[in-house]
Amino acid sequence: MNSTVIESVVLLGLQGALFFSCRKYLLRSLYSDLQALSTPKATLPSPSSANTPNDFQAHSVLARSVFALSFAESCTMFMLLMAQALDIFTPATRLLHWRISLAILMTTILVFVPMCLSLLIMGRVFLSILPVALYLVGLSQVPLPAALATTSIGAATLARLIVVGTLILGLLSGFGAMTNVWAFIPRSKTAPTDADISTADHALQTIRSDLHKRTAETPQVQGGWLTRFRGGDSQSQELQGLQALEHQMSRNLDSLRQRRDTARYARSFQGRIINFGGRIFAIYCLIRVFNSLVNILLPVARRSSPVKNNTDVITDLLAYVLSLVSPVDIELEAVASFSRQLSLGLVGLIILTNIRLVLRGVTRVLRVTSRNRGASVMLLLLAQLMGIYLLTTIVQLRTSFPPPLPILRNDPNEHVNNTTSTPPTTTPDTTNLFSTIPEFEVFGSLFDWSFVIAAGGTAFWRWGKERVDGVGDL
């Protein structure tokens, strides 16, 4: 009992240190970065009443606290998994704090973050309850896999949350993978020269001069509803056409300048190193897309052998390379375990490299115009994504961590016998932390489908945008 209390105090102290250190770090760097990210490039100044000091202090502290709570509980769960692998703390203490952290993290994802987002967007406590209730009702309608149909309410809620998390991570990973491929894999486009930019700038100035002249010559007549419905006379339609042409030419000029600056940076020493690493990462993203396609088209082949279960093309390639350079034989299961951990880390890197673009798009969709309020919304979304990513990662790491050591017990009815010796009996360990979460094989196909759909949709979107608008960036 005394050891359990001491270990609990140590774990609570570590959780508190993680919470307060995270809030301190956010106060200095991350929150200010999100404020800059949430500021539109060209917007009208916000009214003076848009952000009062009390309002800023309230939602800023709320967002920081929720993110720090999600961060602390996520780190605690990973720390408990490492403690189980290293046989640190007693099994009962690990299981107790694991269940507490899992309950707090699920409550944060399911209740705290949606409630705070609704409160920030709607501004009233009563109205913010309705979206949370609809969110929980919608989550309860998520179909469970057949293997998890007969589970408890808590396990079913966790399984549904992992289903949604796997879907979100697959979509974000597919979007990020194709974005990296589009950015680093060279295509037929050549770098624009200064002469090309000068010509485009001269043409844009000509259009702007003509537009200014036509605007001054066009009489400002207040037409009726029929005139507005028909779009005005021919002069107004011509003026609208010139405005659209000026906007498109301005975007094309910005794209040419960006491509020229990117090409100049790519010729520098630092740019060559970054492009080399980026192309290797883009090739990995292509391999991930190919591997997901294989898993979708050939699902039986993936499960045909228990040794090759959860392995992919990268695992086989890594095993082959290690067999060439290593003087000893390396088992495929050991390579597969390492490859799964490396693959999960790279998936997180794919999401991290494109999370800024995703957050900026979300704030535009939600029409968050306040700089501080937009940063708080982004911080809450990051807290939710971090918690979902942790739960999905733990499910995928279930076969990568070594199981806890079995408990050896002697039979109390065993009598001393000089002629025979009975070995101690081994009782199954019911305190394995992974026994509280479902297996990844249940959700593997969902991740592959969402990953491929997001990657294909992103590639089609970018290709169509370049063909229609002539602008490469989004």
C-alpha positions as CSV (number, residue, x, y, z in Angstrom):
1,M,0.0,0.0,0.0
2,N,2.8,2.4,0.9
3,S,4.6,1.7,-2.4
4,T,1.4,2.4,-4.4
5,V,0.9,5.7,-2.7
6,I,4.5,6.8,-3.3
7,E,4.3,5.7,-6.9
8,S,1.0,7.6,-7.4
9,V,2.5,10.7,-5.9
10,V,5.5,10.5,-8.3
11,L,3.2,10.0,-11.3
12,L,1.0,12.9,-10.3
13,G,4.1,15.1,-9.8
14,L,5.3,14.2,-13.3
15,Q,1.8,15.0,-14.7
16,G,1.7,18.4,-13.0
17,A,5.2,19.2,-14.3
18,L,4.2,18.3,-17.8
19,F,1.0,20.4,-17.5
20,F,2.7,23.6,-16.2
21,S,5.7,23.3,-18.4
22,C,3.5,23.0,-21.4
23,R,1.5,26.1,-20.5
24,K,4.7,28.0,-20.0
25,Y,6.0,27.0,-23.3
26,L,2.7,28.0,-25.0
27,L,2.8,31.4,-23.4
28,R,6.1,32.1,-25.0
29,S,6.1,30.5,-28.5
30,L,3.3,28.4,-29.8
31,Y,0.4,30.7,-29.1
32,S,2.1,33.7,-30.6
33,D,2.9,31.6,-33.7
34,L,-0.8,30.6,-34.0
35,Q,-1.8,34.2,-33.7
36,A,0.4,35.1,-36.7
37,L,-0.9,32.1,-38.6
38,S,-4.6,33.1,-37.9
39,T,-4.0,36.6,-39.3
40,P,-5.3,36.9,-42.8
41,K,-3.0,38.4,-45.4
42,A,-5.3,41.3,-46.3
43,T,-8.2,42.1,-44.0
44,L,-9.9,45.1,-42.6
45,P,-8.9,46.1,-39.1
46,S,-11.1,44.5,-36.4
47,P,-13.4,46.8,-34.5
48,S,-12.2,48.0,-31.1
49,S,-15.0,46.0,-29.4
50,A,-14.1,42.7,-31.1
51,N,-11.6,41.6,-28.4
52,T,-12.0,43.0,-24.9
53,P,-9.1,42.3,-22.5
54,N,-11.4,40.1,-20.4
55,D,-12.6,38.1,-23.4
56,F,-9.1,37.6,-24.6
57,Q,-7.9,36.5,-21.2
58,A,-10.8,34.0,-20.8
59,H,-10.6,32.1,-24.1
60,S,-6.8,32.3,-24.1
61,V,-6.4,30.7,-20.7
62,L,-9.1,28.2,-21.6
63,A,-7.4,27.1,-24.8
64,R,-4.0,26.9,-23.1
65,S,-5.3,24.8,-20.2
66,V,-7.2,22.3,-22.5
67,F,-4.1,21.9,-24.7
68,A,-1.8,21.5,-21.7
69,L,-4.2,18.9,-20.2
70,S,-4.3,16.9,-23.5
71,F,-0.5,17.1,-23.8
72,A,0.1,16.0,-20.2
73,E,-2.2,13.0,-20.3
74,S,-0.8,11.9,-23.7
75,C,2.7,12.0,-22.4
76,T,1.6,10.2,-19.3
77,M,0.1,7.3,-21.3
78,F,3.3,6.9,-23.3
79,M,5.3,7.1,-20.1
80,L,3.2,4.3,-18.6
81,L,3.7,2.2,-21.7
82,M,7.5,2.6,-21.4
83,A,7.2,1.9,-17.6
84,Q,5.4,-1.4,-18.4
85,A,8.1,-2.4,-21.0
86,L,10.9,-1.6,-18.4
87,D,8.9,-3.1,-15.5
88,I,8.9,0.2,-13.6
89,F,6.1,0.8,-10.9
90,T,3.8,-1.9,-9.8
91,P,1.2,-3.3,-12.3
92,A,-1.7,-2.1,-10.2
93,T,-0.3,1.5,-10.1
94,R,0.3,1.5,-13.8
95,L,-3.2,0.2,-14.6
96,L,-4.9,2.7,-12.2
97,H,-3.1,5.8,-13.7
98,W,-3.6,4.4,-17.2
99,R,-7.3,4.2,-16.8
100,I,-7.4,7.7,-15.2
101,S,-5.4,9.3,-18.0
102,L,-7.4,7.4,-20.7
103,A,-10.7,8.7,-19.1
104,I,-9.4,12.3,-18.9
105,L,-8.1,12.2,-22.4
106,M,-11.4,10.8,-23.8
107,T,-13.3,13.4,-21.8
108,T,-11.1,16.1,-23.2
109,I,-11.6,14.9,-26.8
110,L,-15.3,14.2,-26.5
111,V,-16.5,17.1,-24.2
112,F,-14.0,19.7,-23.3
113,V,-12.7,20.6,-26.8
114,P,-16.1,20.6,-28.6
115,M,-17.6,22.7,-25.7
116,C,-14.7,25.2,-25.9
117,L,-14.9,25.4,-29.7
118,S,-18.7,26.0,-29.6
119,L,-18.2,28.6,-26.8
120,L,-15.5,30.5,-28.8
121,I,-17.5,30.5,-32.1
122,M,-21.0,31.1,-30.7
123,G,-20.2,33.1,-27.6
124,R,-23.0,31.8,-25.4
125,V,-22.9,28.9,-23.0
126,F,-26.4,27.7,-23.7
127,L,-26.0,27.6,-27.4
128,S,-22.6,25.9,-27.1
129,I,-24.2,22.8,-25.5
130,L,-26.3,21.9,-28.6
131,P,-23.4,21.3,-30.9
132,V,-21.7,19.1,-28.3
133,A,-24.9,17.1,-27.8
134,L,-25.2,16.6,-31.6
135,Y,-21.5,15.6,-31.7
136,L,-22.0,13.0,-29.1
137,V,-25.2,11.7,-30.7
138,G,-23.4,11.5,-34.1
139,L,-20.5,9.7,-32.5
140,S,-22.8,7.1,-31.0
141,Q,-24.1,6.3,-34.5
142,V,-20.6,5.4,-35.8
143,P,-20.8,1.7,-36.7
144,L,-18.5,-0.6,-34.8
145,P,-16.5,-3.3,-36.4
146,A,-17.9,-6.8,-36.1
147,A,-15.1,-7.9,-33.8
148,L,-16.1,-5.1,-31.3
149,A,-19.9,-5.4,-31.5
150,T,-20.3,-7.0,-28.0
151,T,-18.3,-4.6,-25.8
152,S,-19.0,-2.4,-22.8
153,I,-20.1,1.2,-23.2
154,G,-16.6,2.6,-22.4
155,A,-14.9,0.2,-24.8
156,A,-17.5,1.0,-27.5
157,T,-17.0,4.7,-27.1
158,L,-13.2,4.3,-27.3
159,A,-13.6,2.1,-30.4
160,R,-15.9,4.7,-32.1
161,L,-13.4,7.4,-31.2
162,I,-10.6,5.4,-32.7
163,V,-12.7,4.8,-35.8
164,V,-13.1,8.6,-36.2
165,G,-9.5,9.2,-35.3
166,T,-8.3,6.7,-37.9
167,L,-10.4,8.3,-40.5
168,I,-9.2,11.8,-39.7
169,L,-5.5,10.7,-39.5
170,G,-5.9,8.9,-42.9
171,L,-7.3,12.0,-44.5
172,L,-4.7,14.3,-43.1
173,S,-1.9,11.8,-44.0
174,G,-3.1,11.5,-47.5
175,F,-3.5,15.2,-48.0
176,G,0.0,15.8,-46.5
177,A,1.6,13.0,-48.5
178,M,0.4,14.3,-51.8
179,T,1.2,17.9,-50.8
180,N,4.8,16.9,-50.1
181,V,5.0,14.9,-53.4
182,W,3.7,18.0,-55.3
183,A,6.2,20.2,-53.6
184,F,9.4,18.2,-54.0
185,I,9.0,15.9,-57.0
186,P,10.2,17.8,-60.0
187,R,7.7,18.3,-62.9
188,S,8.0,19.7,-66.4
189,K,7.7,23.3,-65.1
190,T,10.8,25.5,-65.7
191,A,11.9,28.3,-63.4
192,P,10.7,31.7,-64.6
193,T,13.3,34.3,-65.5
194,D,13.4,37.9,-64.7
195,A,12.3,38.7,-68.2
196,D,9.2,36.6,-67.8
197,I,8.3,38.4,-64.6
198,S,9.0,41.8,-66.1
199,T,6.7,40.9,-69.0
200,A,4.0,39.7,-66.7
201,D,4.3,42.8,-64.5
202,H,4.1,45.1,-67.6
203,A,1.0,43.3,-68.8
204,L,-0.6,43.6,-65.3
205,Q,0.1,47.3,-65.1
206,T,-1.4,47.8,-68.6
207,I,-4.6,46.0,-67.5
208,R,-4.7,48.0,-64.3
209,S,-4.3,51.2,-66.2
210,D,-7.1,50.2,-68.6
211,L,-9.3,49.2,-65.7
212,H,-8.8,52.5,-63.9
213,K,-9.6,54.4,-67.1
214,R,-12.7,52.4,-67.8
215,T,-13.9,52.7,-64.2
216,A,-13.5,56.5,-64.4
217,E,-15.4,56.6,-67.7
218,T,-18.3,54.3,-66.6
219,P,-21.2,56.4,-65.2
220,Q,-22.3,55.3,-61.7
221,V,-26.0,54.7,-62.5
222,Q,-28.2,53.1,-59.8
223,G,-30.2,50.6,-61.7
224,G,-33.3,48.8,-60.7
225,W,-33.7,45.2,-59.6
226,L,-34.1,44.1,-63.3
227,T,-30.8,45.7,-64.2
228,R,-29.0,44.1,-61.4
229,F,-30.6,40.8,-62.2
230,R,-29.4,41.0,-65.9
231,G,-25.9,42.1,-64.8
232,G,-26.1,45.7,-66.1
233,D,-25.2,47.0,-69.5
234,S,-22.3,46.0,-71.7
235,Q,-19.9,48.5,-70.1
236,S,-20.5,47.1,-66.6
237,Q,-20.0,43.5,-67.9
238,E,-16.8,44.6,-69.6
239,L,-15.6,46.2,-66.4
240,Q,-16.4,43.1,-64.4
241,G,-14.4,41.0,-67.0
242,L,-11.4,43.4,-66.6
243,Q,-11.6,43.1,-62.9
244,A,-11.6,39.3,-63.1
245,L,-8.7,39.4,-65.5
246,E,-6.7,41.7,-63.3
247,H,-7.2,39.5,-60.3
248,Q,-6.1,36.4,-62.2
249,M,-3.0,38.1,-63.7
250,S,-2.1,39.4,-60.2
251,R,-2.2,35.8,-58.9
252,N,-0.1,34.5,-61.8
253,L,2.5,37.2,-61.2
254,D,2.7,36.3,-57.5
255,S,3.1,32.6,-58.5
256,L,5.9,33.5,-60.9
257,R,7.8,35.4,-58.3
258,Q,7.4,32.6,-55.8
259,R,8.6,30.0,-58.3
260,R,11.6,32.2,-59.1
261,D,12.5,32.7,-55.5
262,T,12.1,29.0,-54.8
263,A,14.4,28.1,-57.8
264,R,17.0,30.5,-56.5
265,Y,16.9,29.1,-53.0
266,A,17.1,25.5,-54.4
267,R,20.4,26.4,-56.0
268,S,21.9,27.4,-52.7
269,F,23.7,24.9,-50.4
270,Q,21.0,24.9,-47.8
271,G,18.3,24.6,-50.4
272,R,20.0,21.6,-52.0
273,I,20.1,19.8,-48.7
274,I,16.5,20.6,-47.9
275,N,15.4,19.6,-51.4
276,F,17.3,16.3,-51.2
277,G,15.7,15.4,-47.9
278,G,12.3,16.6,-49.2
279,R,12.5,14.4,-52.3
280,I,13.5,11.3,-50.2
281,F,10.5,12.1,-48.0
282,A,8.3,12.5,-51.1
283,I,9.4,9.2,-52.4
284,Y,8.4,7.7,-49.0
285,C,5.0,9.3,-49.4
286,L,4.6,7.7,-52.8
287,I,5.5,4.3,-51.3
288,R,2.9,4.8,-48.6
289,V,0.3,5.5,-51.3
290,F,1.4,2.4,-53.2
291,N,1.4,0.2,-50.1
292,S,-2.2,1.4,-49.1
293,L,-3.4,0.5,-52.6
294,V,-1.9,-3.0,-52.3
295,N,-3.6,-3.4,-48.9
296,I,-6.9,-2.4,-50.4
297,L,-6.6,-4.5,-53.6
298,L,-5.0,-7.5,-52.0
299,P,-6.4,-7.7,-48.4
300,V,-6.1,-11.5,-48.3
301,A,-2.4,-11.4,-49.1
302,R,-1.7,-9.1,-46.2
303,R,-3.3,-11.5,-43.7
304,S,-2.1,-14.8,-45.3
305,S,0.9,-15.2,-43.1
306,P,1.0,-14.4,-39.3
307,V,4.7,-13.6,-39.6
308,K,4.1,-11.0,-42.3
309,N,1.1,-9.6,-40.6
310,N,1.3,-5.7,-40.3
311,T,4.3,-5.6,-42.6
312,D,4.6,-3.6,-45.8
313,V,6.9,-2.9,-48.7
314,I,9.0,-0.6,-46.5
315,T,9.4,-3.4,-43.9
316,D,10.5,-5.9,-46.6
317,L,12.9,-3.5,-48.1
318,L,14.4,-2.5,-44.7
319,A,14.8,-6.2,-43.8
320,Y,16.6,-6.9,-47.1
321,V,19.0,-3.9,-46.6
322,L,19.7,-5.0,-43.0
323,S,20.4,-8.5,-44.1
324,L,23.0,-7.3,-46.5
325,V,24.9,-5.0,-44.1
326,S,24.4,-7.0,-40.8
327,P,26.7,-10.0,-40.1
328,V,24.0,-11.7,-38.1
329,D,20.6,-12.9,-39.1
330,I,17.8,-10.5,-38.3
331,E,14.3,-11.7,-37.8
332,L,11.5,-10.2,-39.9
333,E,9.3,-9.7,-36.8
334,A,12.0,-7.5,-35.2
335,V,12.4,-5.5,-38.4
336,A,8.6,-5.2,-38.7
337,S,8.3,-3.9,-35.1
338,F,10.9,-1.2,-35.8
339,S,9.4,-0.4,-39.2
340,R,5.9,0.1,-37.6
341,Q,7.3,2.6,-35.1
342,L,9.3,4.4,-37.8
343,S,6.2,4.4,-40.1
344,L,4.1,5.9,-37.3
345,G,6.7,8.6,-36.7
346,L,6.8,9.4,-40.4
347,V,3.0,9.6,-40.6
348,G,3.1,12.1,-37.7
349,L,5.8,14.0,-39.6
350,I,3.6,14.1,-42.7
351,I,0.7,15.6,-40.7
352,L,3.0,18.0,-38.8
353,T,4.5,19.4,-42.0
354,N,1.1,20.3,-43.4
355,I,-0.8,21.2,-40.2
356,R,-0.4,24.9,-40.7
357,L,-2.2,24.8,-44.0
358,V,-5.0,22.7,-42.5
359,L,-5.4,25.0,-39.5
360,R,-5.5,28.1,-41.7
361,G,-8.2,26.5,-43.9
362,V,-10.3,25.5,-40.9
363,T,-10.2,29.1,-39.5
364,R,-11.3,30.4,-42.9
365,V,-14.2,27.9,-43.1
366,L,-15.3,28.9,-39.5
367,R,-14.9,32.5,-40.5
368,V,-12.9,33.4,-37.4
369,T,-11.8,37.0,-38.0
370,S,-10.3,37.7,-34.6
371,R,-6.6,37.2,-34.3
372,N,-6.6,36.0,-30.7
373,R,-9.8,34.0,-31.1
374,G,-8.4,32.3,-34.2
375,A,-5.3,31.3,-32.3
376,S,-7.5,29.8,-29.5
377,V,-9.5,27.8,-32.1
378,M,-6.3,26.5,-33.7
379,L,-4.9,25.5,-30.3
380,L,-8.1,23.6,-29.4
381,L,-8.0,21.8,-32.8
382,L,-4.4,20.9,-32.1
383,A,-5.3,19.5,-28.7
384,Q,-8.0,17.3,-30.3
385,L,-5.7,16.1,-33.1
386,M,-2.9,15.3,-30.6
387,G,-5.2,13.2,-28.4
388,I,-6.7,11.4,-31.4
389,Y,-3.3,10.8,-32.9
390,L,-2.1,9.4,-29.5
391,L,-5.0,6.9,-29.2
392,T,-4.6,5.7,-32.8
393,T,-0.8,5.4,-32.4
394,I,-1.2,3.4,-29.2
395,V,-3.5,1.0,-31.0
396,Q,-1.0,0.5,-33.8
397,L,1.9,0.1,-31.4
398,R,0.1,-2.7,-29.6
399,T,2.2,-5.4,-31.3
400,S,5.5,-3.4,-31.1
401,F,5.8,-3.1,-27.3
402,P,7.0,-6.2,-25.4
403,P,4.3,-7.7,-23.1
404,P,4.7,-7.3,-19.4
405,L,6.6,-10.0,-17.5
406,P,4.4,-12.9,-16.4
407,I,3.7,-13.4,-12.7
408,L,5.2,-16.6,-11.3
409,R,3.3,-18.1,-8.4
410,N,4.0,-21.2,-6.4
411,D,1.2,-23.7,-5.7
412,P,0.3,-23.4,-2.0
413,N,-0.7,-27.1,-1.9
414,E,2.6,-28.2,-3.3
415,H,4.5,-30.5,-0.9
416,V,8.3,-31.0,-0.8
417,N,9.2,-34.1,-2.8
418,N,12.8,-35.2,-3.3
419,T,12.0,-37.3,-6.4
420,T,10.0,-34.8,-8.4
421,S,10.2,-31.0,-8.7
422,T,7.2,-29.1,-10.0
423,P,8.0,-25.7,-11.6
424,P,6.1,-22.7,-10.4
425,T,2.9,-22.0,-12.3
426,T,2.5,-19.0,-14.5
427,T,-0.6,-16.9,-14.1
428,P,-1.7,-14.7,-17.0
429,D,-1.1,-11.0,-16.3
430,T,-4.4,-9.2,-16.4
431,T,-2.8,-5.8,-15.9
432,N,-1.4,-5.4,-19.4
433,L,-2.2,-1.9,-20.4
434,F,-2.8,-2.9,-24.1
435,S,-5.7,-5.2,-22.9
436,T,-7.9,-2.0,-22.5
437,I,-7.7,-1.0,-26.1
438,P,-8.8,-2.8,-29.3
439,E,-6.4,-4.3,-31.9
440,F,-5.2,-2.3,-34.9
441,E,-6.2,-5.1,-37.4
442,V,-9.8,-4.0,-36.9
443,F,-9.1,-0.4,-38.2
444,G,-6.3,-1.1,-40.8
445,S,-8.4,-1.1,-43.9
446,L,-10.2,2.2,-42.8
447,F,-6.9,4.0,-42.6
448,D,-5.8,2.7,-46.1
449,W,-9.1,3.7,-47.7
450,S,-9.1,7.2,-46.2
451,F,-5.4,7.7,-47.0
452,V,-5.8,6.7,-50.7
453,I,-9.0,8.8,-51.1
454,A,-7.4,11.9,-49.6
455,A,-4.2,11.5,-51.6
456,G,-6.1,11.0,-54.9
457,G,-8.4,13.9,-54.2
458,T,-5.6,16.2,-53.3
459,A,-3.7,15.3,-56.5
460,F,-6.8,15.8,-58.7
461,W,-7.5,19.2,-56.9
462,R,-4.0,20.5,-57.4
463,W,-3.8,19.3,-61.0
464,G,-7.1,20.8,-61.9
465,K,-6.2,24.1,-60.1
466,E,-3.0,24.4,-62.1
467,R,-4.9,23.7,-65.4
468,V,-7.8,26.0,-64.7
469,D,-6.1,28.9,-62.9
470,G,-2.5,28.5,-64.0
471,V,-1.4,29.0,-60.4
472,G,0.5,26.2,-58.6
473,D,0.0,27.2,-55.0
474,L,-3.2,26.8,-53.1
